[in-house]
Amino acid sequence: MSRRLTSGIFAPLAPLFLALSGCAAGTATAPAPRVDAAEPAVFDAGMVSAADPRAAEAGAQILRLGGSASDAAIATMLALTVVEPQSSGIGGGGFLMLGDAKGAVESWDGRETAPAAATPRRFLDAQGRPLPFRTAVVGGRSVGVPGNIALAARIHAEHGRLPWADLFQPAIHLAREGFALSPRGFQYLARQPDTGGHDPQARAIFYGVDGKPLPVGTTIRNPALAGTLETLAAKGAGAFYKGDLAREIAARVAGETPSDGKMTEADIAAFAARQRPGVCAPYRAYRICSMGPPSSGATTVLATLLQLERFDLAGLGPDSPVAWHLIAESERLAYADRELFLADPDFVGVPVAQLLDPAYLRRRGALISAERTMAQVSAGLPAPGLARGEGPEEHGTSHFVVVDRQGDVASWTSTIESAFGSGIMVGGFYLNNELTDFSFVPEKDGRPVANRVEGGKRPRSSMAPTIVYGPDGKLLLVVGAAGGATIPVQVARALIGVLDWKLPIDTALALPVLFAPGDTVNVEKGSRLEAMIPALTALGHASVQAVEMPLKTNAVMVVDGRLVGAGDPRSEGVAVAQ
């Protein structure tokens, strides 16, 4: 039976909610499970891994009250709206993988949609040239209809155990009573004042009278967001998509859209979260499932891995420049296919089966050599009538994972795109700039780009919420990342770390990142990969550079029947046991 949350229940949690603790990557271990040989293991406690400890604790509290993995994931998403407003929240959307202990998976699409009147020229100037990125981002032109609340409502209806209103209480508490501004939050406010402080409502919450961000540790209260969450808790998801809130969103976005397809109330009312086919493939002895179109997550992660199966990555190990060279070459091939083919499948035929066909990936993998670099790469399938797209990708984003006592899991990547999205704030939350994930150039040489803007279309994403099952068919790992186009390589790196290099999950998340979407190999600045630049150059990579990348991965793993979770050491992420 469900137990309703009350202010009394949450009162003991106030010190945790109001103070940022454990900001470094954390590893938490639940008690040993009770094992029944006839059934999958049932854990004595569940676990949540998220990019902010207050949000992870919010999800864990829902598990303690008997909530499902889906319930806890919703509570975590709502809490991140409050404590990590630069990255995700109810003003954005996301993708969600659900799974159970026996290997059944579901794939859910809460990606934002373009207004019905949007045209392929949305991000071109009067002369037909792509707009500068920041010009395109700030204001209404970049805003898609938010999907996270609709997604939450769908999965709660099918998988929820606690009442809908209960899931909002941790976030309402954080918004009304306040939370400590974290170092990461302060850095984003200082770095992106054009969006963080674009809206007067936002400036009043996060900035001082001098126009500078409030200091680290300041208690931030957001009563407008608390009121919005209380309304949604009482009235349901419909209060987001119809009525006063929808009217205000449409008016604000339209008022800041200079031309081309202003958002309407009808656009908001028409939004629907979609269940999509799950995309799974075997890698060595494991079964890996991730998010298909309109995300490029599954195809890019799986292609990167499967093209490498013929190589002994385990024997090479994480300190081998050859291993990282092979990973770079496989990424180049995977991203070449991604750039040409991946888009909203409701508008474009995406050849997922062909891209993940084992024979096709063996042929692609045969192009990779341990001794030399491919001179050039291109998509491996014919694409008559399609042109390769151009355009920046999401840079904000948050990922969180939940495993409950029954072994049910949720892997949810949520985003408002760039830091603080479009900069527009309504009801205490930022609206996304997700439409800048479309290709700014709609066609080349008379051929359309698959990921061009179209009315009602969902922009391509890199999000890759992932679930891994072991050789015995049982749950092994739940993982996902934030960081725009680097998301697939972060996930692939974590999977290679665990599955090939047999590293503990926290060590795997701390591995450096190599990102090679084209002819330039980007290695994480300050990591061990920077010292490998001469070796990578000797293998034939003409351009290798050390760069800072927006990296943030979260995971929970089953180790000897126990749950072990971790957060990326580059973030404030932690894992919290139930």
N, C-alpha and C positions, 0 to 999 in steps of 0.2 A: 504494500500500500504506500502511496506517495506521502511524503511528509512536507507540509508547506513551510516555506522559509518565512521567518519573521525578523523584525529588527532585533529582537532579543537573541535569536540564534546567531546573527551576524555581529552583535556587539563585541564578543571576544576576539573577532578577527580584525577589529579596527586598528590595532597597532601594526599588523602586517600590511593592511591596505594603505596605511598612511605613511609608511616608511619603506624605502627601497632597500631591500636586503638581499644578499647573495647575488649581486649583479654579475659576477663572473660566471663562466660556464659551470653548471652544476651537474652532478651525477647523483641520482637518488635511486635507492633500491627498495623494492617492496618486500614484505616478508615472503618466505618460501611458500609455494602453493600446495594445496591438497591435490594429489594426483589420483585420478580414477582411471585405471587402464582402459576402461570401456569408452571413455569420452575424452575429448580434448581437455587439457589442464584448465582448472578453474583457479584463478588467482585469489589470494586472500585480500588483495588490495589492487585497485587500479592506479593509473598514473597519467599525468598530463605534462607535456613539455611544450613550453611557449616562450616567446621572445621577451616577455616581461614577467617577473615573479608574481606580481599582483594578479595578472590574468591567469597564470598557471594555477595559483591558489584558488581563484574563483571557480575554475573548472574542477579542481580536486574537491572543493567543498560540495559541489553538486553530486559528485560521485559518492561522497560520504553520506549524502542524504538519500541515496538509492537511485540516483539518476543513471541513465544509460550513457554510453559513449557519445551518442548524438546530443543528448541533453548537455553534457559537460562541454562539448565542442561549441555549442551555441552560447553558453555562458562565457566561455573563453573569448569568443569573437566579440561579444558585447562588451566585455571588460577591456579588451584591446582598443575598442572605440574610444574609451575614456583615457587610458594610460599611455597609449601609443598612437595618438591621433595623426602623426605624420605618416603612418604606414598603411593603416587599414581601418575598417570600421563599417558602420551601417550606411555610410555614404558611398560605399564602393561595392565590389562584388568578389566572387571567388569561385574556386573549384574544390570539390570534396570527393574523396574516395572513402567509402565505407566498406568494412569487411568483417567477417566473423572468424571464429577460431578454426572452422572447418574449410575455409578457403573460398566461400562465396563472397563476391565483391559487387558493389554498386558504384556507379560513377555519376556525379551530379554537377550540373552546370548552372552557376549563378552569375555568369559573366554579364556585364552591362551591355545595353543595346544603344545604337545610335537613334536619334529622333527619326521619325518616319520621313520627314522632309529633307534629311541630310543627303548631300550629293557627293560624288567622287572628287569634286573640286574643293571640298571643305577646307583643306589646309594649303591651298594655293593662293597666291596674291593675284592682283589684277592682271599681271603679266604672265600668269601661269607658272610662277616659280614657287617652290616650297617655302612656306613661312619659316622664319627662325623658330627654333623649338620653344623657347620661353614665351615668345609671342603667341604661339599656338596653345600653350598650356594655360596661362593665367586668364581666367574668365570663363564664360559659358560655352565657347566653341568646343572645348575639350571634354565636356561633361556627358557621360552616358547615363542612362536610367539605372540607378543602383539596384543590385540584385541580392545582396546578402540577407536582407530580411525575408524576401520571398524564398530564398534557399533554406533559411532556418525554419520557416513555417512548413515547407514540404517535408523536411526530414523529421521534424518534430511530430508531424501528423502520422508518419509511418513508423518511427522508431523511438518516440519519446516515452518516458515513464512518468516523469514529474509534470505537473501542470505548467503550461506555457509561462504564466506570470512568474513562477518561481525562478526561472532561468535568468530573469532580468535583475533580480535583487542584488547580486554582488556588484554589477555595473552601476546600478542606481546608487548604492551605498558609496562607491568610489567617486561618482560624479558629484553627489550632494555633500558628502562629508569631506572630500578632498583627498589628494594623493600627492606624494612628494615628486617634484619634477626631477627626472633622472638626468645623469650626465648626457646620455644619448639624445634624450628629448631636447635638452638645452642646445646641444650642438646643431641639431636640425633647425631649431628656431633661429639660431644665429646665422646658419648657412643659407637658409631659404626664406628671408624676410618678405620676398615678393609674393610668396604663397602663404607662408605661416602668418604673416601680418597683413595680408591683402584686405581682409574683411574687418570692419570696425568691431564686430562682435568677437572675432578671434583676438584682435589686438587687446581688447579689454580683459581677456582671460589670460593670455600668455606673455604680454609685453607690458613694461612699465611706462610711466608718463614720459620718460626720456626716449621711448621708442626702442629700447633694448630689451632682449628677452629677460624674463625674471630669473633670478639666480638659481643654480642647482640647489635642490632641497626645499624650495618654496612650495608651500601647500597650495595646490591648484584646485579650485572648485569650479564646477561647470553646472550651475543650476538649470540653465536652459536645456542641456543634454539630459540631466536628471528628469526634467519634466517630459521631454520627448520619450524617454525610455519608459516612464510611468504610463504614458498614454498608450504606447505600443503593448506594454504588458497587460493593460486592462482591456484594450479594444482589439488586439490581435494585429496581424500583419496588414490587414486591409486598411488600417489607419495610416499606413505609410504610403499606400498606392492610390488612395482616394481620399478626398476631403481636404481639410485645411493644410496639412503638411504637404501633400502632393501639389496643391495649388501654389503654395509658397515656393517649393522647389522649382516648379515650372516657370513661375514668374521671375525668380531670381536668375535662373539660367538663361531664359529668353532675353531678359534685360541686359545681360552681359555678353550676348552673342551678336557680333556685329553684322552678320549676314549668314546666309546658307543654312536653312533648316533649324529654326528655333524650336526648342523643346516645348511640348504642350502637355496639359493634364492627360490627354488621351494617350500620349506616349508612355506616361508613367503607369496609367491604369492597365495598359496592354502587356506590361512585363510579366513573364512567367519563367520560373526556374525549370530547367529541363533535366530529365534523366537521360543520360547518354550511354551508348554501349561501352562497357569496360574494355580496356586495352591491356592484354596480358601476353607475356611471352616467356619461354624458358631461357635462363642464362646459366650455363653449366648445370648444376644440380638443383637450381632454385627456380621458383616461379615469381615473376615480378609483374605487378599490375600498377598502371599509372593512368593519367588523365589524357584522353584523346581530344580530337578537335571539338571546339575551336582552340584548344590549347595545343601547343607543339610539344608539350612535356613528354608524353609517353613515347612518341615516335623518335624524338631526339635522344632521350635517355637510353631507350632500348637499342636503337641503332648504334650509338656509341659503344655500348657494351658488346652487342652481338658481333659487331665487326672485329672485335678483339679476341673472340673465343679461341682462335687457333694459336694465340700467343700464350706463353707461360708467364703470365703476369705475376703469379705467386712466386715463381723462381726468381724473377727479376727484383721484386720488392720495391718499397716506396722510396728508396734512396738511389734508384737507378735512373740516370738520364734517359736510357733507352726506353724504360717503361713510360716515362712522361712524354717522350717523343711519339710513341705508339698511340697514347691517349690523344695527343694533339692531332695526329693524322686522322684518327677516327672521328674526332669532333669536326674537323674540316669537312669530311664527307657527310656527316649527319646534318650539319647546318646548311650545306648546299641544297639538300633535299628540302629541309625545313623552309628556307627562304622562298623556294619556288612554289611549293604545294600546299603549305599549311594555312588554313583560313577557316571561316565559319562554314561547317558542312551543310547548313541550310541554304547557302548561297553558291557554294563551290563544291564540286566533287573532289573530295580528298582521298587519294588512293592509299588508305591506311594499310589494307591487307597486302598490297604490292610492296609498300615501303618496308614492311616487317616480314615479308616472305623469307624464310630461311635461306633458300637458294639465292635470292637477290642479295641478302646481306653477306653471304659467303663470297659472292662475286665482288662486292664492294670491299670486303675485308682483304681479298686477295690483292687489291691495289696497294695495300699498306706494306711497307718494308721496314725491317728493323735497322737497316743500314743506310737508308737514304730517305729524302723527303720527296713527296709528289710535287712535280713542277707546277701543276695547277689542278684544281678540283672543280667539278660541276655536278649538277643533279644527275642521278643515275637512271631516271626513267624519262621517256619522251613526254613532252608537255606542249603539244600543239596549241597555239593560241594563248599561252600564258607567258608573262614576263616576270622577272625577278623583282621583288619590291624593295623599297627603301623606307627607312624611318626609324626613329628611336623607339626604345621599348621601356616597359615599366621599371622603375628604379626603387620604388618604395616597397611595400608588400610585407606580409608577416605570415609565418607558417606555424601551425600548432598541431600536435598529435595527442590523441587520447586512446588509452586502452582501459576498458572496464574489467570488472572481476570475471565476467563471463567470457572474456577474450574477444568481445566485439571492439572494433577499432574505428576511429575517425582520423583521417589525414586531410586537413583543410588548409589551403593557401588562400589568403584573403588580402585584398589590395585596394588602395585608392590611387595607385600608379606612382607618380612622382611624390616627393615630400610635400605633404599637406594638399595633395591633389590639385584641383583647379584654384585653390585659395578661397573659393566661395564657401561660407559657412551658413547653414540653415539649421535651426533647432539645436544648436550647440555642437554640430558635427560638420566636418569638411566633406564637400562633394568631390568626387573623383575627377581626374583628367584622363580617364581610360581611353577616350577616343584617339588620343595621340599614339596609341598602339597600332592604329591602322597605318598602312603605307601612305606617306604624304604624296607620293607620285602615283596617280591612279593608272597610268598606262605608259608603255615604252614602245616606240616604233609601231604604234597602232595596235599593240597587244595589251589587254587588260592585266593588271596585277591582281592576283587572287585575294590579297588582303587589302583591297582598296575600300574606301568608305562607301557604304550603301545604307539607305534607310532601313532601320530595324535590324541591322546586322551587328554581330558581336565581333570585336577586334580579336585578332590572333593574340595568344598569350604564350608565355614561356613556363607557366606554373606547372609543377610536376609533383603533386601529392602522390606518394608511392607507398605500396604495401608489398612486403616480400614474404613468401612462404618457403619453408625449408624443404629438404629432400623427403622428409616424412609427411609433407603436406600441411604441417602445422605452422601457425603464425611464427615468424622470426623477427621481422623488423618493420617499423612504420617510420617514414622519414619524408621530409620535404624541406624546401628552402625558399628564401626571399633574395631578391637581387637582380631582377630584370632578366635579360638574356643569359646571365650567368647561372640561372636556376638549374637548367638541365645538367650543366657540368658540375655544379656543386653536388647534386644528387648522385650523378654517376661516380664522382670521386668518392663519396661516402660509401656507395655500394661496393666499389672496388676495394676500398679499405677494409670493409667487413668481410665480404665474400671471398676475395682473392688473397688479401694480405692478412686476414684473420685478426684484425686489430680490435681492441675494445671500442665500443661505440663512441665514447668521448674522445679517444685518440683519433678515430676515423673522422669525426667532425672537425678536429683540429688540423687535419691534413691541409697542406697548401692547395690552392686552386690554380689550374691552368685553363685558360679560355682561348680557344682558337677557332673562331667562327669563319675565318677566311684565311688569307695568306699571312697575316700577322699573328704571332703567338704572344699572348699576354700572360705573364706570370705574376703571381701575387707579390707585391712589393714587400720587402723585408722578410720573406719566407726563404726556406731552403732552396726553392726553385730559382731564386735570383742568382745563386751561386752556380746553377746549372746552365746559365745562358751560354757560356762558351761551348759547352758540350752539345747543346741543342743547335747552336749555330754550325758546329762541325758536322752535324748530321744533315745539314742542308737547309735549315730554316733561315730564310734571308732576313726576316724581321722578327726579332724577339725583344720584347720590352717588359720592364717591371712597372706595374701600374697598381694603384689602389683600386680595389673593387668593393662594391656593396654586398658583403657576404653575411649570411645569417641562416643557419641550418638548425633544425630541431628534430629529435628522434627519440623513440622508445624501442628497446630491443628485448627479446626473450633470451635469457642466458641461463641454461640449466634449470629451466622451469621458473625462473625469477624475472621480474621486470626491472630493467636497467634503463634509465633515461638520461639524456644529456642535452645541453644547449651549446651553441657555437661559442667558443671562447672569444670571438670578435664582437659578440653581442652581449646584451644583458640577460640572455635566455637561461632558463633553468628547467629542471624537471622536478615535479612535486608529486610525491606518493599520496594516495588516498588516505 
